[in-house]
Amino acid sequence: MHVSDFMKKLIGLVSFLLALGMLLMLIAGNRLIGLIIVALLLFVGYNCLCGD
């Protein structure tokens, strides 16, 4: 896979997940629930990218 193809897919994934997160925050409506969701997803994302 070429580097530009990888970057296009990565930018597409990031923008999709950002939109999904915005939709989730509209549905949740509570700031505490939003912070818990953000912390959980950051933890999962870190483990997926940097974990062994």
CNS distance restraints for C-alpha pairs under 8 A (distance, minus, plus):
assign (resid   1 and name CA) (resid   5 and name CA) 6.59 0.50 0.50
assign (resid   1 and name CA) (resid   6 and name CA) 6.75 0.50 0.50
assign (resid   2 and name CA) (resid   6 and name CA) 6.38 0.50 0.50
assign (resid   3 and name CA) (resid   7 and name CA) 6.22 0.50 0.50
assign (resid   4 and name CA) (resid   8 and name CA) 6.14 0.50 0.50
assign (resid   5 and name CA) (resid   9 and name CA) 6.28 0.50 0.50
assign (resid   6 and name CA) (resid  10 and name CA) 6.08 0.50 0.50
assign (resid   7 and name CA) (resid  11 and name CA) 5.98 0.50 0.50
assign (resid   8 and name CA) (resid  12 and name CA) 6.06 0.50 0.50
assign (resid   9 and name CA) (resid  13 and name CA) 6.10 0.50 0.50
assign (resid  10 and name CA) (resid  14 and name CA) 6.13 0.50 0.50
assign (resid  11 and name CA) (resid  15 and name CA) 6.07 0.50 0.50
assign (resid  12 and name CA) (resid  16 and name CA) 6.09 0.50 0.50
assign (resid  13 and name CA) (resid  17 and name CA) 6.12 0.50 0.50
assign (resid  14 and name CA) (resid  18 and name CA) 6.01 0.50 0.50
assign (resid  15 and name CA) (resid  19 and name CA) 6.19 0.50 0.50
assign (resid  16 and name CA) (resid  20 and name CA) 6.16 0.50 0.50
assign (resid  17 and name CA) (resid  21 and name CA) 6.06 0.50 0.50
assign (resid  18 and name CA) (resid  22 and name CA) 6.27 0.50 0.50
assign (resid  19 and name CA) (resid  23 and name CA) 6.22 0.50 0.50
assign (resid  20 and name CA) (resid  24 and name CA) 6.13 0.50 0.50
assign (resid  21 and name CA) (resid  25 and name CA) 6.20 0.50 0.50
assign (resid  22 and name CA) (resid  26 and name CA) 6.30 0.50 0.50
assign (resid  23 and name CA) (resid  27 and name CA) 6.34 0.50 0.50
assign (resid  24 and name CA) (resid  28 and name CA) 6.05 0.50 0.50
assign (resid  25 and name CA) (resid  29 and name CA) 5.85 0.50 0.50
assign (resid  25 and name CA) (resid  30 and name CA) 7.85 0.50 0.50
assign (resid  25 and name CA) (resid  34 and name CA) 6.22 0.50 0.50
assign (resid  28 and name CA) (resid  33 and name CA) 6.87 0.50 0.50
assign (resid  28 and name CA) (resid  34 and name CA) 6.84 0.50 0.50
assign (resid  29 and name CA) (resid  34 and name CA) 7.66 0.50 0.50
assign (resid  30 and name CA) (resid  34 and name CA) 6.25 0.50 0.50
assign (resid  31 and name CA) (resid  35 and name CA) 6.19 0.50 0.50
assign (resid  32 and name CA) (resid  36 and name CA) 6.27 0.50 0.50
assign (resid  33 and name CA) (resid  37 and name CA) 6.16 0.50 0.50
assign (resid  34 and name CA) (resid  38 and name CA) 6.10 0.50 0.50
assign (resid  35 and name CA) (resid  39 and name CA) 6.09 0.50 0.50
assign (resid  36 and name CA) (resid  40 and name CA) 6.11 0.50 0.50
assign (resid  37 and name CA) (resid  41 and name CA) 6.09 0.50 0.50
assign (resid  38 and name CA) (resid  42 and name CA) 6.02 0.50 0.50
assign (resid  39 and name CA) (resid  43 and name CA) 6.18 0.50 0.50
assign (resid  40 and name CA) (resid  44 and name CA) 6.24 0.50 0.50
assign (resid  41 and name CA) (resid  45 and name CA) 5.92 0.50 0.50
assign (resid  42 and name CA) (resid  46 and name CA) 6.01 0.50 0.50
assign (resid  43 and name CA) (resid  47 and name CA) 6.21 0.50 0.50
assign (resid  44 and name CA) (resid  48 and name CA) 6.15 0.50 0.50
assign (resid  45 and name CA) (resid  49 and name CA) 6.12 0.50 0.50
assign (resid  46 and name CA) (resid  50 and name CA) 5.64 0.50 0.50
assign (resid  46 and name CA) (resid  51 and name CA) 7.16 0.50 0.50
assign (resid  47 and name CA) (resid  51 and name CA) 4.62 0.50 0.50
